[in-house]
Each structure stands twice: as C-alpha cells, then as structure tokens.
Amino acid sequence: MTANETRILIVEDEPTIARAVADRLVAEGFGVDVAGDGPTAVERARAYEPHLIVLDVMLPGFDGLEVCRRVQSERPVPILMLTARDDETDLIVGLGVGADDYVTKPFSMRELVARIRAVLRRVERPGTAAVADDAAGAVCIGSLEVDQRARRVRLDGREVHLTPTEFDLLACLLRNRGAVLTRAVLLEQVWNWADASGTRVVDSHVKALRRKLGQGLIRTVHGVGYSLDAAS
C-alpha cells in the first residue's frame, strides 16, 4: 500500500494542532480526514474506514479511550494516541483498550510521521515477524493458544483481541522463548527502532499484554528486559 492509498483519521479538538498534523500528513502523501470530538470520531471512523487513526486522549463528547473502545469493537484499526499527560496509567489504559502506540505532547511532526509509518509497516507485514520456523500451526502455552499464521490468540478457548504491535511483541518473545530480550532488542525487532529511546513503550506494551493474557506469562528480568519462560 502506498502513502497516497492510505487513509488517516485525525481526532483532535485543538484546531491548530489538527490543521498542522493534517497539513503535514497530506504533504507526506496520505489521505486525511479530521474529527474534533468523540461522537464525530466514531462516525467518521465508520464512514471513512481509515487505515490508521491519530487519536487525542482528551476530547469533548467522550474521551479518546472511549473512542478507541467503540472503534475497535466495530473494526480493528491501528490507533496512535496523543496524550498531553505523561501518565503511565493513562498510557497503559490506552494500550489496553486497543491503541498500538502513543506520542506524548508536545511532539515533533517528524516523530509523529515516523511513528505512523512504523505502525503501518507492522500492519502491512502479516505473518513475517510472527511465524517461527516450526510454526506450522498454533502454539499452546498452558491455556494460551497462539496461531502465528492467522495472527489470532485464544485464552481458555476465548479469542483475545491483540493490536498488531501487541501480537508482534508476543510473537517475538515466543520465537525467543526462554531467552531474556533487552528492551533495545525488542525495540529493534518489533518496532524497527535503531535507538533505545523508547524503552517505556516496551514496558507499557508488556503491561498491556499482561492485562489481557495474565500476569504470569512474561517474566521481568530486572535491569535487563523480558522473557517468555520455556517452562511457562
């Protein structure tokens, strides 16, 4: 999919920010639509069918977390959240209701575009990062079943919705089961980031996975990184 075939919905109630983001994304070749409140965002997501949503957390009508819940319940779509508060609880909740990544205000347009492209790349490569050499079918870890080819996860027989980023993170840990992966390695393999400046992104996504799949699946190795235990 080329940039000019990619539709992005910007949900931002500050007209100056919305206009600046829209202008930059149009200049980058993306198709753009804009909504300024929660109810309109849900309506535009339904009608416009964007490939990605840039979603502010603080909105009139209802907030971005509720927008995320409603949109994801109708049609899974990658979401990059904008937050003015560097609050870990807000970020974890956002990731837990279906956001793929977040950017904290104030942000540079260059960073925003890079994050958007990174999320889109992950969505456009189904199975590449996920399929291990021996992954002809589903892999079971206790009551957890991970179908890497279909990119589907079930827990106790119930399907669990993971965002593309969450699935890629789980698949990366599964491919390296038993090994401890540093945050820098995870950033490189899952996010395609060459530097280690986004370690908090890794931590927040691990916490979101634990909320959905249980606390005992991913082990924290303090001062090093994370591991999916071979015995789990």
C-alpha positions in Angstrom: 0.0 0.0 0.0 1.4 3.4 -1.0 1.1 6.5 1.1 -1.5 8.1 -1.2 -3.7 5.0 -0.8 -3.5 5.2 3.0 -6.3 7.0 4.8 -5.7 8.5 8.2 -8.3 9.9 10.5 -7.1 12.7 12.8 -9.1 13.1 16.0 -8.0 16.3 17.8 -10.2 19.1 19.3 -7.5 21.8 19.1 -8.0 23.2 15.6 -4.4 24.5 15.3 -2.9 21.1 16.1 -5.4 19.2 13.9 -4.7 21.5 11.0 -0.9 21.2 11.4 -1.0 17.4 11.6 -3.4 17.2 8.6 -1.2 19.5 6.5 1.9 17.5 7.3 0.3 14.2 6.5 -1.2 15.5 3.3 2.3 16.7 2.3 3.6 13.2 3.1 1.0 11.8 0.6 -1.6 10.4 3.0 -5.3 10.8 2.6 -6.7 12.7 5.6 -10.0 13.2 7.4 -10.5 15.1 10.7 -12.8 14.9 13.6 -12.9 17.2 16.6 -14.9 15.2 19.3 -15.6 11.7 20.4 -19.0 11.0 18.8 -17.9 12.5 15.4 -14.7 10.4 15.5 -16.7 7.2 15.8 -19.0 8.3 13.0 -16.1 9.3 10.7 -14.2 6.0 11.5 -17.3 4.1 10.4 -17.8 6.1 7.2 -14.2 6.8 6.2 -12.7 3.4 7.1 -9.2 4.8 7.8 -6.2 2.6 7.8 -4.9 4.3 10.9 -6.3 6.8 13.5 -4.3 9.5 15.2 -6.3 9.9 18.4 -6.1 12.6 21.1 -7.0 11.3 24.6 -8.7 14.4 25.8 -11.8 15.1 23.7 -15.3 16.7 24.1 -18.3 14.4 24.0 -16.4 11.4 25.3 -12.7 10.8 25.5 -10.2 9.1 23.2 -10.2 5.9 25.3 -14.0 5.5 24.7 -13.5 6.3 21.0 -10.8 3.6 20.9 -13.1 1.1 22.6 -16.0 1.8 20.2 -14.0 1.8 17.0 -12.1 -1.4 17.9 -15.4 -3.2 18.7 -16.7 -2.5 15.2 -13.5 -2.9 13.1 -9.9 -3.4 14.3 -7.8 -0.5 13.1 -4.3 0.7 14.2 -4.5 3.6 16.6 -1.8 6.0 17.6 -2.8 8.0 20.7 -1.8 11.6 21.5 -1.6 12.4 25.2 -0.7 15.7 26.9 -0.1 13.8 30.2 3.0 11.7 30.6 1.0 9.5 33.0 1.8 5.8 32.9 -1.8 4.8 34.0 -3.3 6.7 31.0 -0.9 5.1 28.6 -1.5 1.5 29.9 -5.2 2.0 29.8 -4.9 3.3 26.2 -2.8 0.4 25.1 -5.2 -1.9 27.0 -8.3 -0.8 25.0 -6.6 -1.3 21.6 -4.1 1.5 20.9 -0.9 0.5 19.1 1.4 3.3 20.1 1.4 6.7 21.7 3.1 10.1 21.4 3.3 12.5 24.3 2.6 16.2 23.6 4.4 18.3 22.7 5.8 16.2 19.8 7.6 16.9 16.6 5.9 16.3 13.3 8.9 14.2 12.2 8.5 11.9 15.2 4.7 11.6 14.6 5.2 10.7 10.9 7.9 8.2 11.9 5.6 6.6 14.4 2.7 6.4 12.0 4.9 4.8 9.3 6.2 2.3 11.9 2.7 1.2 12.9 1.6 0.9 9.3 4.7 -1.2 8.5 3.7 -3.6 11.2 0.2 -3.9 10.0 1.3 -4.5 6.4 3.6 -7.4 7.1 1.2 -10.1 8.4 3.0 -13.2 9.5 6.5 -12.1 8.6 7.6 -11.2 12.1 5.3 -13.7 13.7 6.0 -17.0 12.1 8.7 -19.1 13.7 10.5 -21.9 11.8 8.4 -24.5 13.5 5.1 -22.5 13.5 3.1 -24.6 11.1 0.1 -24.2 13.3 -0.9 -23.0 16.7 1.5 -23.0 19.7 0.0 -23.7 23.1 1.4 -22.3 26.3 -0.8 -23.6 29.0 -4.3 -22.3 28.4 -3.0 -19.8 25.8 -3.1 -20.7 22.1 -1.2 -18.5 19.6 -1.9 -19.1 15.9 1.0 -17.3 14.4 0.0 -17.6 10.7 -3.5 -16.4 11.3 -2.3 -13.9 14.0 -5.0 -15.0 16.4 -4.8 -15.6 20.2 -7.1 -17.6 22.4 -7.1 -17.8 26.2 -9.1 -20.6 27.8 -10.8 -21.0 24.4 -11.8 -17.4 24.2 -10.4 -15.2 21.5 -8.4 -12.2 22.8 -8.0 -9.1 20.7 -4.4 -8.0 20.4 -3.3 -5.0 18.5 -0.7 -5.6 15.7 2.0 -4.3 17.9 1.0 -6.5 20.9 0.9 -9.6 18.7 4.3 -8.8 17.2 5.7 -8.4 20.7 4.2 -11.7 21.9 5.5 -13.4 18.7 9.0 -12.0 19.2 9.1 -13.3 22.8 7.6 -16.7 21.6 10.3 -17.0 18.9 13.0 -16.5 21.6 11.3 -18.5 24.3 13.5 -19.0 27.3 15.9 -16.2 26.3 15.9 -12.8 28.0 15.5 -10.0 25.5 16.6 -6.5 26.3 14.3 -3.5 25.7 16.7 -2.3 23.0 16.5 -5.7 21.2 12.7 -5.6 21.4 12.6 -2.1 20.1 14.7 -3.1 17.1 12.9 -6.4 16.3 9.3 -5.3 17.0 9.3 -1.5 16.5 12.2 -1.3 14.0 13.8 1.5 16.1 17.5 1.7 15.9 17.9 3.5 19.2 16.9 2.7 22.7 15.0 5.9 23.4 11.6 4.3 23.6 12.1 1.8 26.4 8.9 3.0 28.1 6.9 2.0 25.0 8.1 -1.6 25.6 7.2 -1.5 29.2 3.7 -0.2 28.5 3.0 -2.8 25.9 4.2 -5.6 28.1 1.8 -4.4 30.8 -1.0 -4.2 28.3 -0.2 -7.8 27.3 -0.2 -8.9 30.9 -3.6 -7.3 31.4 -5.0 -9.3 28.5 -3.2 -12.6 28.9 -2.4 -12.8 32.6 0.5 -11.7 34.8 2.5 -14.9 34.8 3.2 -15.2 31.1 6.0 -12.7 30.6 8.8 -12.6 33.2 10.6 -9.3 34.0 14.3 -9.7 34.4 15.1 -6.5 36.4 17.8 -4.4 34.8 17.8 -6.5 31.7 14.5 -7.0 29.9 11.8 -9.6 29.4 11.4 -13.3 28.8 8.8 -15.8 27.9 9.9 -18.7 30.1 10.5 -22.0 28.3 8.6 -23.7 31.1 5.5 -21.5 31.0 
